[in-house]
Amino acid sequence: RSQLAGRIKFVFQPAEEMMVGALAMIADGVLENPVPERVLGFHLINDKPVGWVAAPTGPMMAAGGRLDITLHGRGAHGALAHQGKDPIVAAAHIVSALQTVVSRNVNALDSAVVSITSIHGGEAFNIIPGVVRLQGTIRALKPDVYEDISRRTEEIVCGLAEVMECKATVEQALLSPAVINDAETSSVVRAQARELPIVKEVVEEERVMASEDVSHFLSRVPGCFFFVGSVNIERHLNYPHHHPNFDFDEDALVLAAALMA
């Protein structure tokens, strides 16, 4: 402690994958008494080798939101489809049309994603269900782009549902804003990385459409969230994140700790 020029708070955040842990810690006072002047965090990247570091300036991980759609039609026998209002057909048209939200509403120089990841409707092979439920996610690096694709998504869902004689309810929740790095802090991290013998490559332009709720800290306190490569092909430590065989070279943790220091 005698070698530290100030005070350090270690933040052991829960529920990162659910994107609720940062807000819970902020509510519990993690950014108070004392108020931090800088925030630092890192994430392993298991498709880059150990010795690779990325500390972008500005937006570097996307805002992420949840999308829940319920389509209400009228059930019928599959052989008597004219007696029903088919929410499965409506869902099929909606999923297809949502592919135009990004391609026809977002500047090609910006980044955004609309993905439908879950569809549930019906249980019998010969019965048209009365209800279909869809889930998905919306991602964007810029707040105005996120707002635009959120609005267009709801317009398309409700409009197509009406055309197909169904009713739609759309629920959206912004789970995490974009991760936006402070320029000065990011520059310091990159400069520090270049001084470490283990570091082989330092990059600034590395952005991903995944989300991370460290953004809630960085929206309140300037700082830098950086990426550290963790692959070691010789030891077969190169499976992607969330793969059942995922593992990484722990030398990456030594590198990251040195950058934190």
N, C-alpha and C positions, 0 to 999 in steps of 0.2 A: 504493500500500500504506500510505502514511503516513496516509491518511484512514480506514483500516479500524480499527474498535474490536474487534479480535480476529482470528482466523484462519478462513479459508474453504476448504472442500474442494469441488472441482468433480468431480462424479461423471458420467462418460461411460459409461453402462451399456449393455452389449450384450444381445441376445436378449430384448428386452422382449416381443415378440409371442409368444415361446415360454414366457414367464414362468419363465425359469431364470437370467436374468442377475443379478438382485439377490442371490440366494443365493450365486452364484459369487463375486461381489465381496465379500460378507460373509465368506465362507470365506477369501478372500485378504487380509482385514484392513482393508477400507475403513472400518469403524467403530471402528478402533483407532488409537492414536498419531498425533494425539490423538483422544479420544472426543468426537464432536460433541454439542453441547447441543441443537441443533435441526436438523431436516431440512426442506428446502423443495423442492418440485417442482411442475411444471405440465404440463398437456396442452392442446393446441389443441382447440377445438370448432368444427368447420366447418359448424355450422348456427346459429351465433350471430354477430352482427356484431362487428367490431373495436370495442373500447370496453366490451364486456361481460365481467364477471369474476364467477366464483362461487367462494367459499371456504367450503364447508359445515363445520359442526362435527359430529363423530361419524362414523358410517359414511357414506361417500359413493360408494364403488364396491364391487361385490359380491365375495364370495369366489367363486372359480371352480374347478371340478373337471372332470376328464375321465371319461367313462363308456364302457367297452368291454364289449359283450355278445356272447357266442357261443352260438348255439342249435344243438344237435346233435339231428338227427332220423334218419330212415332214408329214403334216396333210393328213388325208384320212377318208373316210367313215368307220364306225366301221365294216360294213359288208364286206368291201374290204380292210382289214388291210394289205394285201400283197402289196398294192399300196403305202403304207406310210412307214415312219421310226418312230416308236412309241417311243416318249420320256417318256411316262408314264411307259412303261415296263423298259426302261433304268433307270428311277428314282427308280423303285422298286428294281432292282438289286443293284444299288448304295447304297441305304439306308441299305440294308441287308449286303453288303460287308463292309461298313464303321464300322460295329460292330466288325470287326476283327482288326481295327487299334490299339485299346488299348490291346485287349486280345492276339494279336500275334506280337506286335511290341514294347510293353512297358514292362520293367521288372516288375514282379508281386509285387515287393517291392516298386515300385513307384506308383504315383497316376496321373491319367489322365482321361479325359472325352471327347468324341465326340458325340454330340447330334444333330440330325436333328429335328427341331422343327416346320417347316412350309413347306408345299408342295402345290403349286398352278399350275393347268393345266387343260384346257378344260372347256367348259361351256354347251355343249349339250350331251345328253345321248348316241347319236349314231355317234359322230364325234371324231376321234383321233386328238388331238391338235398338232400344230406344235412346241409349246414351253411349257416347264415345268420349273418352278422356285422353288428352294429349299433354305431354310435358316437354319442356325444352329449355334452352338457355340463349341469352342474348349477350354479346360481348362487343365492346368498342373501346378504343384508346382515348377518344375525345368525348367530353360530356355532351356536346351538341349533336354529335353523330349518334350517340346512344339514345338520346331523346327522339331523334328522327326515326330510327329503326324501331324503337318501341311503339311510337305512334303508328307507323305504317303497318307493323305487325298486327296491331289491334284492328285497324281499318280493314285489312285484308281478311282477317278471320271473321269478323262480324259481317262484312259485306258478302263474302262467299257463302257463309252459313245462311244468310237471308235468301240469296239466290237459290240455294238448294232446299229452301223451305224448312230450315232448321233454325234453332235459336242457339246463340253462343254466349258463354260467359268467359271473360278473359281476366285472369289475375296475374299481375306482374309485381315482382319485388326486386329492387336493386340490392344485392347482397354485399357488394363491395365496389367502391369507386376505383378508378384506375390508380395504379401505383405510379407516382410521379416523383422522380428524384430531383433533389436540389442540385443545381449546376456546380456550385462551389464544393459541396461535400463529395459529389461524384468525381470531380477532378482530383481531389485529395486522395480518394481511394485508388484511382487509376495510377497516380504518381507513386503511391506507396506500393502498389502491386509490382510496378516495374523495378522496385528496389529489392524484391525478394528473389533469391537464387532459384527457388523451385518454380517460379512463374516463367512460362515460356511464351505466352501470348496474352496481350491485354487489348480488349476491344471496347468500343463505345456504342456502336450501333447493333444492339441485340435486343429485340423486342418480341414478346410472345403474347398470344391471345388468351392464355390462361390467366386466372385471377388469384389474388393473394390479399388477405385482409390486413396485412401490414400497411396497406394504403390508408387505413384509418389513423395510424400513428403519423404517417408522413403528411397527411393533410393538416395536421395540427402542429407538427414540429419538423423543421427541415432536416433532411438526411438522405441516406442512400441505401437502397436495397440492391445487392449485387449478386451475380451468378458465379459459381465456382464449378469447374469441371471435375468429375469424379470417376471417369472411366479408366479402367486398366484392362486393355484387351488381352495382354499376356496372361493375366490371372482370370480371364473370362468374367470380369466384373463390368459388364456392358449391357445388362438387361435394362429395358426402359422402366421409368417410374410406374408403379402400380402393377408391374409384372410379378407373378408369384415367385420368380427366381431373382427378384431385384436384390442387388447388393452393390457396394461401392468401395472404392479404395479410400481407406480412412486417412491417407495422407492429405486428402482434400480438406479434412477438418483442421489439420495443422496449418495449412495455408490460410484457411478462412479465419482461424483464431489470430494469426499474425496480422491479417488485414484489420481485424477488429481492434487490435492493440494500437 
